[in-house]
């Protein structure tokens, strides 16, 4: 019998729990550890932040679902992982022993790296459901007394899609209220160009997103380093393609959302040979830590080097499709270890993204995520908005029922058609 512990109950962690229970032997114990009693569908947070969704619409209570799948659950949260003795120190002082550990915590949000950034400072966030609800409250006050908006991401950020989504969703909500003409909007990003996305672009993402932002009267500043945020002003230094300072901007705002950079969570950050200097878990091609072979990692907490140097630092996003491939590979490799075999399954690390713009949207597919690619495709239209709504419903149903069917693979096939994908 083996004790298999999964740390984190987000998109990757909950999917991992279902997949691992299916892959493990009958006698093995699978336990999910989280600091929350609910799963929250993070891609819906931009909708929550303008009250197009409520918390209950995008949340799943974990205990009943996990009980049905015979998966243990502990919502105490982890204080520290001790890989040298195969234990997790929980937040209440108890310890949990494991034979295999899968780290799926997601990131720590590095608001502290920019003065005045984040919900405890002068900007809102859509990174967590609590943050999105706080943003919705501030949105209520804003639409009653509108003014300039500054939206985007700061240096070191790696997940740019939600920033574009939220900018366009705010735009759509303001137009519905017929007050868009009272709201100048500026998009600030460390990307070298609009649509870079931390991936060197996908298909014609640059052209499509630039065109969309022009159509919706959104100005932008690229190669931007956000130096601080005061109450009502974002201070930005714009750089050229060589990284040299071009000009400084002092952008007034009445409402601002800037995505932060990510770091590894405190439970694993700073552990020698387990994590890198940013606290992300180091893995080999089998999702396994090279030093601690019984520790695996999936999702945003995984260390991935930027695919290219940019004038202002940008990270590599870990998309849902990519995370699902990590989940499948990890489950197969741990089962191989349980059977006294060497791991041999590698994650595909492909990317698929649906960016909703309120009444239309843009879809991106990159196979693999890091160039050069076998498939480099993008498209736009009202169908993307409808597809994201449908996918939200399908994914939440999957989490509520414990399905192990790959959700993003199904979506990809629907988007491209099996024949085109195979070709």
N, C-alpha and C positions, 0 to 999 in steps of 0.2 A: 504494500500500500504506500502511496506517495501523497504528501501534502503539497498541493499546488495553490499558490496564492497570487491573486491578481490585485494590483494596487492601482485604484482609480476606476470610477464607474461612469466615465464619459462615453462618447461614441465608440472609442476603441476598447475601453475596459469592459463595457457591458457586452459588446460583440465578442470580445475575447472570452468572457466567462461562458457564453453559450457555446462557442466553438470548442473550447477546451473541455467542457463537460461532455460534449459529443465525442471528442477524440480520445479522452482519457479512458482508462480501464474502469470497470464497474466498481472495483474496490478503492479506487483513488478518490481523495477528497479534493474538491475545488471550492475555494473560498474567495469571495470578492470583498475587498476592504475599501471603504470610501469615507469621506467626511460629510456626506450628504445622504439623506434617506431617499432621494429622488434622482432619476436621470432627467436631464434637460437637453432638449434638442437645440444645440447652440446655433445652427444655421438660421433658426427662426428669430434670433434675438433682435435683428434690425426691425422686424415687424412688431415685436413686443415694445420696442423703444418709441414707436409712434402710435401705440395702442391698436394695431391691427390684429394683435394676438394678446392673450392673457397667459399668465404662468401656467394655469391648469391645462391650457390648450396644447402646450408643448412639453409637458412633464409626465413622467411615469414613476409611480411608487415602486421601489425596488423589491421590498421584502416579499410581497405576494408573488411576483413574477419569478424570483429566484427560488422561492420555496417549491413552486410547481416544477422547476427544472432540477431540483435536488442540488442546489448550489448554496453553500454557506454564505452568510452575509454579516459584516461587522461595519457599522456606521460610525465607529469611534474616530477614525482617521489615524494616519500614521505620523509619528513624530520623527522617527529616524530608522533607516534601514541599516542593519549590521551584517553585511555580506560575509564577513570573515567567520561569523558563527551561525549563519543561516537563520537570522531572526529579524522580525520587524518590531520595533518599540512603538507601541500605540500611544495615542495622545493621553490616555488615562493611566499610563504607567505599566500596563500589562505588556507581555511580549507574545508574539505569534511566531512559531517555528514553521519553516517551510523546507521542502526538498527542492522545489522549483518556484522561482519568483518571476512574475511578469510585471514590469513597471509600465503603467499606462496612465500616468497621473495627469497628462497635459502639462501646461507650462505654469510657471509663476509669472505674473504680470509685472514687468519692471517699470512701473510708474515712477519709482524713485530716481530713475536715471535722468529725468527731465524735471526741473523745478516747476512745481505748479501743475503737473500733469495728473489726470485721473480723477475719480470720484471724490477722493479726499482733498483734491486740489481745485482746479478751476475748469476742468473739462469732464464730460460724461464718457461712459464706456458702454460698449455692447458685447464685451468679451464673456460676461457671465450673466445669468438670468437676474440676479440681484441688481447688477449694474444697469441692465436694460430697463428694469422697473423704475429705478431711480431716474434714468434718462427720460422715461415716459412722463414722470411727474414734472420734470423741468421742461419737457416739450409742451405740456399743457400751459405752463406759464409763458413760454416763449410765443406760442401762436396767439396768445391774448395781447402780446406786445412785441411784435416781431422786429427783427433787425438783421445785421450781418451774421452769416454762418461761416465758420472755418472748420473743415472736416478733412480727414486724411490719416496719415500715419507718421510716426517719428522715425528717426534713424535707428537701424537695427531691427525694425519690424520685419516680419516674414509672412504675414497673412494679410494680403492687400485686398482680396476680393470683398470682404465685408465693408471696407471703407468705401469702395465704389458703390456697393449696394446701398449702403446707408445714405450716401449723398443723393442717389437717385430716388430712393424711397422718400426721403425728406422732401425732395423736389416734387414728387407726385402728390404727397399729402398736402403740401402748400398750394399746389395748383387746384386741388379739389376744394380747398378752403377759399380759393380765389384771393390769396394774399402773396403769391409768389413774387409779384412785382415789387413787394416791399422788403425783399430778402436778397441782398447780394450774397453770392456764395463763392468761396475759394477753396480749392482742393490742394492740400499740401502733402507732398510725398518725397521720400528719399530715393524713389525709383529714378533711373536716368531718363526715362520717358514714360508717358502715360501708357499703361497696358503692359509694362515690363513684368509685373506681378511676382517678382523674385525668381522668374523662370526664363528670362531672356525673351519674353513674349510667347504667345501661343497663337499660331495662325496669324490673322490680321488683327490681333488684339489692340495693337497701337492705333491703327486706323479707325477701327470700330469705336473704341472708347473715346478717342479724341473727337470724332464726329458727334458722338452722343453728348459729350460734355458741351460742345459748341451749340448743339441744338437746344440744350437746356440752360444755356447762359451761365455755365459754371467755369470760372477762371481756374487756372492751375499754376502751381510752382513745383518744378521737379528738381532733383539734386538738392533737396532742401534739408537742412539740419535745423531742427527745432531747439532753440537754446533755452527758452523758458516760457512759461505761460502765467501771465498775471490775470487778475480779475478783469476780463474784458479785452485783453490783448494777447496775441500769440506772436512771439519774437522768432523770426526765421532768418537763417542765413542761406542764401541761394549760391550754389557753386556751379562752375562750368564743367565741361566734360573731362577736364584734367584734375578736377578736385580743388581748383583754386577759387577763392571767394570771389563772387561776382557782385552781389549786392545784399543789403540787409533789408528785411521787411518787418514792419510793425503792423500786424493785421488786427483791426478791431473786430470784436464779435459780441453777439448777445447769446449765442449758443455755439458750442464747439464739442466735437468728438474727434479725438486723435488716438489711433491705435498705438499701444506701446510696443516696445521690444519684449521678447520673451527670454526667460531664464529657466533653469531647472528648479524644481520645488525643493524646499528646505530638507525634506526627508532623504534626499539623495545627493544634493549639492555638496561639493567639497570632499567627496569620498574618493580617495586616491585609487586610480585605475578603473573606477566604475564610471565616473563622469568627467567631462572636459571642463575647462575653466569657467564656462557659462553654466555648468550644472546639468548639461544634457548627457544622457546615458550613452556610453560608447558601445557600439555593437559591431559584429562582423556580418558577413553576407547571409548568416542564418538567423539574424535578430538576436544573437547571443553575445553577451559581454566576453571579450577575449580573455579576461583574467578570471572572472567568476562564471564558469560555464553553466551553472544552474540558474543564472539570472538572465532574463530576456527583456526586451523593451520594444514597445510599439507606439506609434503615434507621434504627437508633437514633442514628447519628452526625449525623442531620439536625436542624437547628434548627427547632423548632415552639413557638410561644408558647403558654403555658397558655390553655385555652379560657375560664377564669374565674378571678377572684381568690379565693383561699381564705385564711382567717385564718392558717394556717401554709402555707408554700409547698409546692405539689405540681406535678409535671410531667405532661406528656401521654405516655401509652405509645405505642410504635410496635409494633403487633401484627403477627403473621406475615402475615395477609391484607393488611394495609396495605403491608407491605414487598414482598409479591409484586406488588402493583399498581405500586409504584415501580420494581421491576425491569422489568416489561413496558414501562412508559412510557419508561424510560431507554434500553432497547435500541432501541425504535422511533425515539426522537429522535436517538440517535447515528447510526443508519442514515440518517436523513434528512440529517444533517450530512455524512455520507460521500457522499451523492448530491447535495450542494450545495443542499439544501432547508432551509427553516426548520422548527424543531421545532413540533409541533402536538398532541402527545399528552400528556394530563394524567393523573396517577395518581388513582384513585378515592378513596383514603384511607378505605376502609371497615374495619371492625373485626370480628373474630370471635375468640372466646376460649372454650376448653374448660378449666374449672378442675376438676381431679380432686381428690376428697376421700377417696380411699382405697378406697371401695366404692360410691361414688356421685359426684355432682358437679353443677356448674352451668355452663350454656352461655349466652354472651352474643353477640348480633349487633347491631351498630350501623352503619347505612348512611345517611349517612356517619358516620365516627367522631365528628366534632365536631358538636354540635347546632346548628340543628334537623335532624332526621333524617327520611328517608323510611321507614325501618324501625327500630324500637326494640324488641328482642325478647329475652326471656330464658326459660330453662326449667331444670328440674332433674330428677334421677333417676339410677338405676343405669346407664341407657343412656349417660350422659355419661362415666362411668368406662370403660365398654367402648369408646365412641367414641374416647376419647383413646388407649387402647391400640392400637386399630386404626389410628389416624392416625399414631402413632409408627412403626409397622411400615411403613405406606405411605410416609411421608416419607423414612425411612431407605433404603427400596428406591429411591425416586426419586433420592436423592443418590448411591447406589451405581451406578445405571445411567445417570445423566446425563439423566434425563427433564426436558423443559421443560414438561410438563403442569402447570398451576397447581394445586398441592395444596390450597390453602385454598379456592379456588373450587369444587373438587370436594366438599370437606367441607361448604361452605355449601349446596350443592345437596342433598346428602344430608340435612342437618339440616332444611332448610325445605321442600324439594320445589320443583322447577322451576316448577310452576304458581303456588305462593304467592309465590315470588320475583318472577316476571314481573308479578304483579298488584300 
